[in-house]
Amino acid sequence: MGRAMTVKTTLSFTDRHHRFLSEQVEKGVYATASASVAAAIEQMIQDEEARQVMLSALAEEIRARTATPRDAYRTEEETFAAAFADIAAAQPK
């Protein structure tokens, strides 16, 4: 990956957000308020990438299920039979 360009910008925060950022810098959690905001944005990017992966997987599962022939469907009882048997076996007698 190439070197990231730094862009100077002006941001506005609520008192609560500004206080939190300042406290994090004072505690040494982040070197600067900018570093804190950058870390938060990076987390948002990672969260969005993970969300996209999950949505793609869900869409693929839906496509696969819609391609399943009706006679290949399984009932709830068939699907969970082993789990129901384990639960029943674990019940005190």
Secondary structure, DSSP 8 states (H G I E B T S, - for coil): --------------HHHHHHHHHHHHHTSSSSHHHHHHHHHHHHHHHHHHHHHHHHHHHHHHHHHHTS-GGG---HHHHHHHHHHHHHHHS--
